[in-house]
Amino acid sequence: MCTVVVSIDPSAEIPLILVGVRDEFTGRPWVPPAEHWPGLIGGRDLQAGGTWLAVDPAARRAGALLNGHGVLAPEETRRSRGELPLRAAAEGGLPDLDLTCYDPFHLVLADPDGARLWHWNGAVLSEDELPPGTHMIVNSGWEQGDENERVAFFRPLFAKAGRPPALDAPWGEWRELATGAGLPAGDPRTMIIHHELPDGRVFGSLSVTLLALAAGGVRYDFTDDPRDPAAFRRVLPG
C-alpha cells in the first residue's frame, strides 16, 4: 500500500476515516478482503501470506502498512512485513518483535479514538500520534508539508470533503477522491498509478479501501477497480 489518508475529527459521528491505496506488481497473487484469519478481515497476499490492511471489527481497530525507505533486513532472517498490520490490529499496538528481521515500513494503527504511526528505517524506530485533522502517509512517511506533489494536491481536497453523517450513509466525495479524482496515471500528483517497466512487469494501484471507524461499529468498503468510484462493494458490516 503506497498511500494512506487518515482523517480525524473527535467530535464527528464518524471520528476516524481511513483511505488506503495499495500499489504492487500486478503479477503478485492476492485475494480480496475476507476473514482469512480468525477475527480479522483483510485482503490476503498469496505470495507471503500477510496483508496490507487488517481490520478487527470487534475491537473497531485497523492496521495499515506501507513500505518505507532505509536499510533492508538480512536475507537470511527477513520476515514478511505483511504480518505487522495483522498483529497490530489484533493486539492494539506495535507487536513485540525483532524489527531487524523486517525491511523498512510505516505502520498505521487506527481506532475511533485516533491513530498512531510507527516508522522503521531498518535501524531506528520512531512513533507519532496523529492529531485531529487530515494526514497523508506515503512511502517516504508522514508528509506534513507540500513538497510531495500527491500530498499537496489531495490533502486539502480530503480535508474539505464532507464526512458521512452515519456509518450507513453515502460516502459522497470520498469515493471520487479515493479513486484518484480523475487525474491520469501519468500526472505526478496522481494517487492511482500505472507503470510499465522495461522488463515487461507492471507496477500499479491494485485496490482502494474506504474505512470508517466509530463507536457504533466499522464500515469497510473495497474495490479492485481503483479508478471507478462506483465500483466499491461493502465488506463490513457483512
C-alpha positions in Angstrom: 0.0 0.0 0.0 1.6 3.3 -1.1 -0.9 5.9 0.1 -2.9 6.1 3.4 -5.1 9.0 4.2 -6.3 9.4 7.8 -9.0 11.9 8.8 -9.5 12.5 12.5 -12.4 14.5 13.9 -13.2 13.5 17.5 -16.5 15.5 17.6 -17.9 13.7 14.5 -20.3 10.8 14.4 -17.5 9.0 12.5 -14.4 10.2 14.2 -11.9 8.4 12.0 -11.9 7.8 8.3 -9.0 5.9 6.6 -8.4 5.6 2.9 -5.9 3.0 1.7 -4.5 2.7 -1.8 -2.4 -0.4 -2.4 0.3 -0.3 -5.0 2.0 -3.5 -6.1 3.3 -5.5 -9.0 0.2 -6.7 -10.9 1.6 -10.3 -11.2 1.8 -10.8 -7.4 -1.2 -13.0 -6.5 -3.7 -11.9 -3.9 -7.4 -12.4 -2.9 -9.9 -9.8 -1.8 -10.8 -9.0 1.8 -12.5 -11.6 3.9 -11.9 -13.3 7.2 -8.7 -15.0 6.1 -7.6 -15.1 9.8 -9.8 -15.7 12.8 -11.5 -12.4 13.8 -9.5 -10.3 11.3 -10.6 -9.1 7.9 -8.4 -8.0 5.0 -7.1 -8.8 1.6 -4.6 -11.7 1.6 -1.2 -11.6 -0.2 -0.8 -15.2 -1.5 2.9 -14.9 -2.0 3.8 -14.2 1.6 0.5 -14.8 3.4 0.1 -11.5 5.1 -1.9 -8.3 4.2 -1.5 -4.6 3.6 -4.6 -3.7 5.7 -6.2 -5.6 8.5 -9.4 -4.8 10.4 -10.5 -6.2 13.8 -14.3 -5.4 13.7 -14.9 -6.5 17.3 -12.3 -4.0 18.5 -13.2 -1.4 15.9 -9.5 -1.2 15.0 -7.4 -1.3 11.8 -3.7 -1.7 10.9 -2.3 -0.4 7.6 1.2 -1.0 6.2 3.3 0.9 3.8 6.8 0.1 2.6 9.4 2.5 3.8 12.9 3.6 2.9 16.1 2.6 4.6 18.3 -0.4 5.4 17.0 -3.8 4.2 16.8 -6.8 6.6 19.4 -9.5 6.2 18.2 -12.0 3.6 18.7 -15.0 5.9 16.5 -13.6 8.7 14.0 -11.5 6.7 10.3 -11.9 7.5 7.3 -10.6 5.7 6.0 -7.2 6.7 2.5 -8.4 5.9 2.1 -9.9 9.3 2.6 -6.5 11.0 -0.9 -5.0 10.3 -2.5 -8.3 11.4 -0.6 -8.3 14.7 -1.2 -4.5 15.3 -5.0 -4.8 14.6 -5.3 -7.8 16.9 -3.1 -6.6 19.7 -3.8 -2.8 19.7 -0.2 -1.8 19.4 3.2 -2.4 17.7 3.9 -6.1 18.1 6.9 -7.0 20.4 9.1 -8.4 17.6 12.7 -8.2 16.5 12.3 -5.4 13.9 15.7 -6.1 12.4 14.0 -9.0 10.6 11.8 -6.6 8.7 12.5 -4.3 5.8 11.7 -0.6 6.4 8.0 0.2 6.9 5.4 2.7 8.1 2.6 1.1 10.2 -0.7 2.9 11.0 -2.9 1.8 13.8 -6.3 3.4 13.9 -9.5 3.2 16.0 -12.3 5.7 16.8 -10.1 7.4 19.4 -7.4 8.3 16.9 -4.3 6.9 15.1 -0.7 6.1 15.8 2.1 5.7 13.3 5.4 3.8 13.6 8.3 4.3 11.3 11.1 1.7 11.0 14.0 2.6 8.7 16.0 -0.6 9.3 17.9 0.9 12.2 15.7 3.3 14.2 12.1 3.0 15.3 10.1 6.2 15.8 6.4 6.8 16.8 3.9 9.6 16.1 0.4 10.2 17.4 -1.6 11.8 14.6 -3.5 14.9 15.9 -7.0 15.9 14.7 -7.0 16.8 11.1 -6.3 15.2 7.7 -3.0 13.4 7.2 -1.3 11.5 4.3 1.3 8.8 4.7 3.3 7.7 1.6 6.4 5.6 1.2 8.6 8.5 2.4 6.5 8.7 5.6 4.1 11.2 7.1 4.2 14.1 4.7 3.3 17.3 6.6 4.5 19.9 4.1 3.7 20.4 0.4 6.9 19.0 -1.1 5.2 15.8 -2.2 3.0 16.7 -5.2 0.5 14.0 -4.5 0.0 15.1 -0.9 0.0 18.8 -1.8 -2.9 18.2 -4.2 -5.0 15.6 -2.4 -4.7 16.6 1.3 -6.7 19.8 1.1 -9.3 18.0 -1.0 -9.8 15.3 1.6 -9.8 17.9 4.3 -12.7 19.7 2.7 -14.7 16.5 1.9 -17.9 16.2 3.9 -17.9 13.3 6.3 -20.8 10.8 6.1 -23.2 11.6 8.9 -23.6 7.9 9.8 -21.9 4.5 9.1 -24.6 3.6 6.5 -24.7 7.0 4.8 -23.2 7.6 1.3 -19.5 8.3 1.1 -20.1 11.3 -1.3 -16.9 13.0 -2.3 -14.7 10.4 -0.6 -15.3 7.7 -3.3 -14.3 10.1 -6.1 -11.2 11.3 -4.2 -10.1 7.8 -3.1 -10.2 6.7 -6.8 -7.9 9.4 -8.0 -10.2 12.4 -8.6 -9.9 11.8 -12.4 -6.2 12.5 -12.6 -4.5 10.5 -15.4 -1.9 7.9 -14.4 1.0 10.0 -15.8 0.2 13.0 -13.7 2.8 13.5 -11.0 0.1 14.3 -8.5 -1.9 11.1 -9.2 -2.8 8.7 -6.4 -3.8 5.8 -8.7 -0.6 4.8 -10.6 0.3 2.5 -13.5 3.9 2.0 -14.5 5.0 -0.4 -17.3 8.6 -1.4 -16.6 11.3 -2.3 -19.2 11.3 -5.9 -18.2 7.6 -6.2 -19.0 6.3 -6.1 -15.5 3.6 -3.7 -14.4 3.5 -1.9 -11.1 0.3 -0.1 -10.3 -2.6 0.6 -7.9 -4.5 -2.6 -7.4 -7.2 -1.7 -4.9 -8.7 1.0 -2.7 -10.2 0.7 0.7 -12.6 3.2 2.4 -12.8 2.6 6.2 -15.0 4.3 8.8 -14.3 3.7 12.5 -16.9 4.8 15.0 -18.1 3.9 18.5 -21.1 2.2 16.8 -19.0 -0.1 14.6 -16.9 -0.4 11.4 -17.7 0.3 7.8 -15.3 -1.3 5.3 -15.8 -0.7 1.5 -13.4 -2.1 -1.1 -12.7 -2.0 -4.8 -10.2 -3.8 -7.1 -11.1 -1.3 -9.9 -9.2 1.7 -8.4 -10.3 4.3 -11.0 -14.0 3.7 -10.7 -15.8 5.4 -7.8 -18.9 3.4 -8.5 -17.1 0.0 -8.1 -16.9 -0.1 -4.3 -18.5 -3.1 -2.5 -19.4 -3.4 1.1 -17.1 -5.8 3.2 -18.3 -4.7 6.7 -20.9 -4.8 8.0 -21.4 -8.1 6.2 
